[in-house]
Amino acid sequence: MITTSKLPQITFSFWLMKICATTLGETAGDLLSMTLNVGYGLSSAILLSFFFVTLLIQLSSKRFHPVIYWAVILATSTAGTTISDFMDRTMGLGYATGSLILTFLLAATLAVWLATEKSLSVASVKSLRGEIFYWTAILFSNTLGTALGDFMADDSGLGFAGGAILIGTLLLVIILAHYFTQMSKVALFWIAFVLTRPFGATFGDLLTKPYEKGGLNFGTIGSSVILFVILAVLITIATLKMRLRTDQKEN
């Protein structure tokens, strides 16, 4: 049993970093698989290996480390991007079928987690088994988010900007429900966690795609560099704040 949580507090900065990390996951995954022409299958194998390495470091740590935690989040986002593309494009399942399969896998993970740990609250994750459930759910949710984002951007007719606006609106509804209704905060958290991924996916496509396709034409390299710098700054701020709180407690 872990005596203290190794996961971050759920604050505004958490969601800001989550969106930034998932958007970077979209652009970085596309950079490896498409821009560098590595392919979806090989890219998925490489990025899954990166995920397992960062996850082992996270699981072996004794306390919360912002750099390690967000490295695993980024790993799930990049791996989720290429895995989704491999399922939907290489395997020919399509965005709708791929989304349904991933929805089932995520729901099954959450169901087993709830039956085993008796709670899906992030605050209650203080065991190795709970952490494994947590990261499995995140990997499936980020992969699902890519499929949903691509479905909205390509198959639904909304386009990149339209998909981002729709998901942004849904996230706003969830925020209002959090503050003004009695809906389960745990359920709202996981709904928001899933939706921030397709928001990142559609926003990432908006940044990278050319003007004629409705994008801003930053490209995968330019977008990835910009997002990496922003995420690095946010993680640095979070780390400094945590150290300051630790120093204040010790003094």
N, C-alpha and C positions, 0 to 999 in steps of 0.2 A: 504493500500500500504506500502511495506517495503522500507525504504529510502535507504538502502544499501543492496548489495547482501549478502546472507547467504551461498553462494556456493564458493568453492575455485577457484583460478585462474588456468587456464589450462596450466600447465607447464610440464617439463620433470618429476619432482618429483610427480606430480599428476598421470601421467600414470604409474609410477613405483609403487606407492601405490595402484593404481587401480588393476594392475596385481597381486600384492601380496595379496590384500584383496580378489579378486575373486578366486585365487588359494587356499587361506585359507578357503574360503567358500566351495569349492569343498571337501577338505580333512575333514573339520569339519562336513559338512553335512553327508558325508559317515561314519564318526566316530560315529555320533549319530544314524543314521538309520541302518547301517550294523554292524560295530564293536561292538556297544553296543546293537545291535539287537532290537532297539526300533521300527523299521519298518518305511516305507516311509510315510504312512498316519499320524500316530501319530507324527512323527518327523516334518512333514510339519505343523501340527497344533501348535506344540510347537514353531517352528521357526517363523511362521507367527505372533504369539503372541508377540514374541521378536521384530519382525520388527515393529509392530504397536506401541509398547511401545517406541522404539527408535525414530520412526517417529513423535509421539506426542511431544516428547522432542525437536526434531529438529524444528518442526513447531511452537512451543511455544517460542523458543529462539528468541532473538532480533538481534543477529549478528552471524557471522560465528564462530563456535567452531570446530576445527579439530577433537577432540575426538568424539564429538556427530555426526558430519558428517560421519566420517569413520565407526562409530558404525552402522549407518543406512546402509551404503554401504555393510558392512560385513553381516548385517542381511538379506539384499536382496540376497546376494550371497549364504548364507547357506540355506535360505528358497527356493531360486530358484533351488538349487541342489536337495533337497528332493521332491519339487513339480514336477520337471521334471521327476525324477525317478518314482514317483507315477503314473504320466500320462503314461510314456513309458513302465514301467514294471508291476506295480500292475494293472493298467487299461488295459494293453495290447495294447496300441496304437502304440507302436514302435517308434523308434527315428525319422524316416522320417515324420510320421504323426504328432507326437508331435511337431516337429520343424515347420511344416506348420501351425498348429493351433496357436502356439506362435508367429510366424511371422505375422499372420493376426492380432492378438491382439495388438502387438507392433505397426504395421502400422496404425491400427485404432486409437490407443491412440495418436500417433504423428499427425494424420490427424485432429482429434478433437482439439488437442492442438493448431495446426497451425491455424485452423479456428477460434478458440476462442481468442487466445492471439496474433495472427498475426505474430508470430516469434517462432522458435524453438531454438533460440540462448540462451545458458546458461547465458550469460551476461545480458539478458533481464528479467530473472526470479527474479522479485522483488515484487511479490504478493503471497498471500496464495494460490490462485487458480493455479498460475503458478508453485508453489512448488509442489502442489499435482499432477499436470500433470507430472512434472519432475520425482518425485519418483515413480509414476505409470509406466512410461516408463522404468525406471531403473529396477524395479522389473521384468517386462516382458522381458527386454533385458537380464538380468542375468539368468532368467529361460530358455530363448531361447538359450543362450550361452551354458548352460549345455547340452541341447538336441543336439545341433550341435556338441559339443565336443565329446559326446558319439557316435554320428553317425559317425564322422570321425575316431574315435579310434577303434570302433567295427565293424560297418557295411561297411565302405568304404574300409577296408583292409589296411589302412595306418598305423594302430597301433598308440600307444601313442606318440612315438617320431616323426613319420611321420606326424601325425595330428598337433603337436606343430610346426614342421618345416614349414608346409604349411601355417598355420595361421600366424606364425611369418613373413613369406615372404609377405603375403597379407598386414600385418601391415606396413612392410617396404615400400611397394608400396604406401600406404596411406600417409606415412610420406613424401615421395618424391613428391606426388601429392600436398600435403599441401604447400611445399616450392617452387615447380617449375611449378605449373599449376595455372590456374584461377578457378579451381573447387571450389564450395561453401564450405567455411570453416565449416559452420554449418553441411552440409551433411557429410563431411569427419569426423567431430567429432562423429556423431552418428554411422557412419559405424565402426569407430575405437572403440567406446564404446561397440558396440555389439561384435565385434571380439575379444576384450581383454578377454571376458568371456569364449568363447570356448578355447582360448589359455590357460587361467587359468585352465579350466577343464581338458584339455589334459595334461598340465604340472603337475597338481595335480595327475592325474592318473599315470603319469610317475614316480612321487616321491613315491607313495604309493604301486603300484602293485609289486608283486614278480618278481624275475629275469626271471622265465620261461614264464611270460606273457609280457615280454618286459619292465618291470618297474625297479626302483632302490631299491625297497624293504625297504623303510623307514617306511612303514606302516602309517595308518591314524593318530595314536597318535604322532609318531615322527615327521611326516611332519607338523602336525598342530602346534606343539610346536615351531618348527623352524620358520615357517611362522609367527606365532603370535609374536614371539620375534622381527623378522625383521620389521613387520608392526608397532609394538609398538615403536621401535627406530625411524622409519621414521615419525610417528605421533608426537613424542616428539620433533624431530628436527623442524618439521613444526610449532608446537606450540611455541617453543622458538623463531623462526624467526619472527613469527607474533607479539609476545610480544615485541621483540626488535624494530620492525618497529613502533609499537604503542608508545613505550617510546620515540623514536626519534621524532615522530610527536608532542608529548606533550611537549618535551623540545625545 
